[in-house]
Amino acid sequence: MKSIVQLIRKRISCRTYEGKAVEEEKVAQLSDFLSRNTRGPFGSILRFKLLDLTELERKEIKTLGTYGVIKGARLFIVGTVTRGYKAMEDYGYCMEKNILVATDLDLGTCWLGGTFNRSGFAGRMNVADKELLPAVSPIGYVKDKRSRTDNLFRFIAASNKRKPWSELFYDGSFKIPLVEKRAEKYVIPLESVRLGPSASNRQPWRICKEQDKNVFHFYLERTKGYNKLFGNIQLQNIDMGIAMCHFELSAKEIGLEGNWKEDEPDIRSGQMEYIVSWVHL
């Protein structure tokens, strides 16, 4: 597998795909990873599969609508997670691992959390009452020329823009922005979080480093109204799982060992919600 840090930088959201079929070898590699990617850091149980639309009748394909957002894709990564404690974070964490594996195979992807027919995909996955289907992603070869819809979504989401460090990362308190010099070896994991995908590019993650310690506390700064859009599907909690995935994989790649621990610190965070902490070993 290529460098995780490089894959995070390489990954972009693609909504327009070529008609070219993905080679059987790549489908097998991705499917094998999906079958093993079954548990999140908070303990939720997940299951993923590749859904191949070429095997379906045209009438069935219409029930799996992406509302015109995705063009030309025939393969989709679809997944479920058991309902329960921090299930959305677990889903974001594990699904982003799938996305990075697909990127390593030179395949395009795009997180879809709201612009797809959830019930249609749920039917193909035989979703049980105890499960949720939070998001899916098309898989395929990126078309050189983006569709007008693709360009519109990128414009609306400002997909090529990211918040600066000063708005995302903090040093000891949320009054003091964290500068790269103070982050030391953790500059790369933090930058990997900054580059992560998020719903409408809201980038809701906020991280506060303990002073003089390599302990990083993850908080969610929720966008008002987002938690009411899709019922039990909390898109910005999924975003936090993506941030955790990028941070952990990038840290471990450069030899920074640590683990996740739920131990909310005594830090004034306003309306932000504490999620988890990374503790350096």
C-alpha positions in Angstrom: 0.0 0.0 0.0 1.2 3.5 -0.8 1.9 6.0 1.9 -1.2 6.9 3.9 -0.2 10.5 4.0 0.2 10.6 0.2 -3.2 8.8 -0.2 -4.9 11.4 2.0 -3.5 14.1 -0.2 -4.4 12.3 -3.4 -8.0 11.5 -2.5 -10.6 13.9 -4.0 -14.4 13.6 -4.2 -15.3 12.4 -7.7 -18.9 12.5 -9.0 -18.2 11.8 -12.7 -16.9 8.3 -13.8 -15.8 6.6 -17.0 -17.8 3.6 -18.2 -14.6 1.5 -18.0 -15.1 -1.6 -15.8 -12.9 -2.0 -12.7 -10.6 -5.0 -13.1 -11.5 -8.2 -11.3 -8.2 -8.2 -9.4 -8.9 -4.8 -7.9 -12.5 -5.7 -7.1 -11.2 -8.8 -5.3 -8.6 -6.8 -3.4 -11.2 -4.2 -2.3 -13.8 -6.8 -1.4 -11.3 -8.7 0.7 -10.5 -5.6 2.7 -14.2 -4.8 3.2 -14.9 -8.2 4.5 -12.2 -7.7 7.2 -13.0 -4.1 8.2 -15.7 -5.0 10.7 -15.1 -3.2 14.0 -14.7 0.5 14.9 -12.6 2.0 17.7 -15.7 2.4 19.9 -16.7 -1.2 19.4 -19.5 -1.0 16.8 -19.9 -3.9 14.4 -19.9 -3.0 10.7 -20.4 -4.8 7.5 -19.4 -3.6 4.0 -19.9 -4.9 0.5 -19.4 -3.9 -3.1 -22.7 -3.4 -4.9 -22.3 -4.0 -8.7 -25.1 -2.2 -10.6 -24.2 -4.1 -13.8 -25.9 -7.1 -12.2 -29.1 -5.3 -11.7 -32.0 -4.6 -14.0 -32.6 -1.0 -15.1 -35.8 -0.8 -13.0 -33.8 -1.9 -9.9 -31.1 0.7 -10.6 -33.7 3.5 -10.5 -34.5 2.6 -6.9 -30.8 3.2 -6.0 -31.0 6.8 -7.1 -28.2 9.3 -6.3 -30.4 12.2 -7.5 -28.3 13.0 -10.5 -25.2 13.7 -8.3 -23.2 10.7 -9.5 -22.6 10.0 -13.2 -21.2 6.8 -14.7 -20.5 4.8 -11.6 -21.4 1.1 -11.6 -19.8 0.0 -8.3 -20.7 1.3 -4.8 -19.2 0.6 -1.4 -22.3 0.2 0.9 -22.1 -0.5 4.6 -24.1 -0.8 7.8 -23.3 -0.3 11.5 -25.1 -1.6 14.5 -27.1 1.1 16.3 -25.4 2.2 19.5 -22.8 4.3 21.3 -20.8 6.4 18.8 -21.9 4.3 15.9 -21.5 7.2 13.5 -17.9 7.8 14.5 -17.1 4.1 14.0 -18.7 4.2 10.6 -16.8 7.3 9.5 -13.5 5.8 10.8 -14.0 2.4 9.0 -15.6 3.8 5.8 -12.7 6.2 5.3 -10.3 3.2 5.6 -12.3 1.7 2.7 -12.0 5.0 0.7 -8.2 5.1 1.2 -7.8 1.5 0.0 -9.8 2.3 -3.1 -7.6 5.4 -3.6 -4.5 3.2 -3.3 -6.0 1.1 -6.2 -6.2 4.3 -8.3 -10.0 4.4 -8.1 -12.2 7.5 -7.6 -14.6 7.8 -4.6 -17.1 10.2 -3.2 -18.7 10.2 0.3 -22.5 10.3 -0.1 -24.4 10.9 3.2 -27.5 12.7 2.0 -27.7 12.7 -1.8 -28.7 9.1 -2.3 -31.8 6.9 -1.9 -31.0 5.3 1.5 -34.0 3.0 1.5 -33.1 1.6 -1.9 -29.5 0.8 -0.9 -30.8 -0.6 2.5 -32.9 -3.0 0.6 -29.9 -4.4 -1.3 -28.0 -4.8 2.0 -30.9 -6.4 3.9 -30.5 -3.9 6.7 -31.7 -5.3 10.0 -33.7 -3.3 12.6 -30.6 -3.0 14.8 -28.5 -1.6 11.9 -28.1 1.8 10.2 -26.9 2.6 6.7 -25.2 6.0 7.1 -23.4 6.6 3.8 -22.2 5.0 0.6 -19.5 5.8 -2.0 -19.3 5.2 -5.8 -16.1 3.5 -7.0 -14.6 3.7 -10.4 -12.2 5.4 -12.8 -12.4 9.2 -12.7 -13.5 10.9 -15.9 -11.1 13.6 -17.0 -13.8 16.1 -17.6 -16.1 16.8 -14.6 -19.9 17.1 -15.2 -21.6 20.4 -14.6 -23.2 18.9 -11.5 -19.8 17.8 -10.2 -18.4 21.3 -10.6 -21.5 22.8 -9.0 -21.1 20.6 -5.9 -17.4 21.5 -5.6 -18.3 25.2 -5.8 -21.0 25.0 -3.2 -18.9 22.9 -0.8 -15.7 24.9 -1.6 -14.0 21.5 -1.8 -10.6 22.9 -2.7 -10.6 25.1 0.5 -9.7 24.1 4.0 -9.8 26.1 7.2 -6.4 27.2 8.5 -4.7 25.6 11.5 -5.7 28.6 13.7 -9.4 27.7 13.3 -9.0 24.0 13.9 -6.2 23.2 16.4 -5.5 24.6 19.8 -2.8 24.6 22.5 -3.9 24.0 26.1 -7.1 26.0 25.7 -9.5 27.1 22.9 -8.1 30.6 23.3 -4.6 29.7 22.0 -4.2 28.5 18.5 -1.7 25.6 18.0 1.3 26.6 15.8 3.2 23.9 13.9 6.3 24.4 15.9 4.5 23.4 19.1 2.8 20.4 17.4 6.3 19.0 16.8 6.1 15.5 15.3 2.3 15.6 15.2 2.3 18.2 12.4 1.7 15.5 9.8 -1.3 13.7 11.6 -2.9 17.1 12.3 -2.5 18.2 8.7 -4.0 14.9 7.6 -7.1 15.7 9.6 -7.2 19.2 8.1 -7.3 17.7 4.6 -10.1 15.2 5.4 -13.5 15.2 3.6 -16.5 16.4 5.6 -20.2 17.0 4.9 -20.6 20.2 2.9 -16.8 20.8 3.7 -17.8 22.1 7.2 -14.7 20.6 8.8 -16.4 20.3 12.3 -13.3 18.8 14.0 -11.5 20.8 16.7 -8.4 19.4 18.4 -6.9 20.8 21.6 -3.4 19.6 22.5 -2.5 19.4 26.2 0.3 21.8 27.0 3.7 20.0 27.1 2.1 16.6 26.5 1.3 14.6 23.3 -2.3 14.2 24.2 -4.8 15.5 21.7 -8.5 16.0 22.6 -11.0 15.8 19.7 -14.2 17.9 19.8 -17.1 18.4 17.5 -18.2 21.9 16.7 -21.6 21.1 15.3 -23.3 23.1 12.6 -26.7 24.2 13.8 -29.4 22.0 12.2 -27.2 19.3 10.8 -28.2 16.8 13.5 -31.9 17.1 12.4 -31.4 16.4 8.7 -31.4 12.6 8.5 -32.8 11.4 11.8 -30.4 8.8 13.3 -27.7 9.5 10.7 -25.5 12.2 12.2 -23.3 13.4 9.4 -20.9 15.5 11.5 -20.3 12.6 13.9 -19.3 10.6 10.8 -16.9 13.4 10.0 -15.3 13.0 13.4 -14.7 9.3 12.6 -13.0 10.4 9.4 -10.7 12.7 11.4 -9.8 9.9 13.8 -8.9 7.6 10.9 -6.6 10.2 9.3 -4.9 11.1 12.6 -4.3 7.5 13.7 -3.1 6.1 10.4 -0.9 9.1 9.7 0.6 9.0 13.2 1.3 5.3 13.1 2.9 5.6 9.6 5.5 7.9 10.9 6.2 5.9 14.1 4.0 7.7 16.6 2.3 5.1 18.6 -0.8 5.9 20.7 -4.3 4.9 21.5 -7.8 6.3 21.8 -9.1 7.1 25.3 -12.3 8.6 26.5 -11.4 11.0 29.3 -12.8 14.4 28.9 -10.4 17.1 30.1 -11.2 20.2 32.2 -11.1 22.5 29.2 -13.7 25.2 28.5 -15.1 24.3 25.2 -18.2 26.3 24.9 -20.9 24.5 22.9 -18.4 22.0 21.5 -18.9 18.3 22.1 -16.1 16.2 23.4 -15.6 13.0 21.4 -12.3 11.2 22.3 -8.6 11.8 23.1 -5.4 10.4 21.4 -2.8 9.6 24.0 0.8 9.1 22.9 2.4 5.9 24.2 
